[in-house]
Amino acid sequence: NFMLTQPHSVSESPGKTVTISCTRSSGSIASNYVQWYQQRPGSSPTTVIYEDNQRPSGVPDRFSGSIDSSSNSASLTISGLKTEDEADYYCQSYDSSNHHVVFGGGTKLTVL
Amino acid sequence: QVQLQESGPGLVKPSETLSLTCAVSGYSISSGYYWGWIRQPPGKGLEWIGSIYHSGSTYYNPSLKSRVTISVDTSKNQFSLKLSSVTAADTAVYYCARHSLGSGYEYWGQGTLVTVSS
């Protein structure tokens, strides 16, 4: 299986924009969709982006996703940061050759 | 609304088998999708354990494959996880969830903490 690498932590001020990266170790990032999950302490993860750039209903449009084949990475961008966005964020994809699920290591977002 | 609920012992002794069940409501497992288990050790990230397709095909994390069995009981609309020969490293919150191959995990259980200790 390939690996997905995320920064351990990022921080930014309220109202600003932050981008979290997720780099695929082998194979093309475009080969399989990437999802992003938000997890607040003590809660189950929830989807903020699916299929690279789609937002589930109820997720604010401050959240956006993209992929970049040149860096073989996916990105989650959160604009107009709010203190409630402070959470852990995980990227996830699949290895379609064997139906295996792959999670990134997670990024702790601090909004200060 | 699809709901998933994990159940099982919260404490398991080292070398024994961890057994958890996920009861599904609001959707019939046999109708489609993948049904899977994910775990999260305290203070750490998410780890995929494995998944079972509605047809019964199973897929396991290579690092756990020798110890994991996932099965489904369509009559009870639930699926189960067995992890054998557990050690303290298997202490984690265990989540069950529904996912599709491309679009990720849409529904999650609330998670259940399993501690491995004598």
Chai-1 contact restraints between the chains, C-beta under 6 A:
chainA,res_idxA,chainB,res_idxB,connection_type,confidence,min_distance_angstrom,max_distance_angstrom,comment,restraint_id
A,Y33,B,G102,contact,1.0,0.0,6.0,A-B,restraint_1
A,Q35,B,G104,contact,1.0,0.0,6.0,A-B,restraint_2
A,S44,B,W108,contact,1.0,0.0,6.0,A-B,restraint_3
A,S44,B,Q110,contact,1.0,0.0,6.0,A-B,restraint_4
A,S44,B,G111,contact,1.0,0.0,6.0,A-B,restraint_5
A,T47,B,G104,contact,1.0,0.0,6.0,A-B,restraint_6
A,Y50,B,S103,contact,1.0,0.0,6.0,A-B,restraint_7
A,Y50,B,G104,contact,1.0,0.0,6.0,A-B,restraint_8
A,E51,B,S103,contact,1.0,0.0,6.0,A-B,restraint_9
A,Y90,B,L46,contact,1.0,0.0,6.0,A-B,restraint_10
A,Q92,B,G104,contact,1.0,0.0,6.0,A-B,restraint_11
A,Y94,B,L101,contact,1.0,0.0,6.0,A-B,restraint_12
A,H99,B,Y59,contact,1.0,0.0,6.0,A-B,restraint_13
A,V101,B,W48,contact,1.0,0.0,6.0,A-B,restraint_14
A,F103,B,L46,contact,1.0,0.0,6.0,A-B,restraint_15
A,G105,B,G45,contact,1.0,0.0,6.0,A-B,restraint_16
A,G106,B,G45,contact,1.0,0.0,6.0,A-B,restraint_17
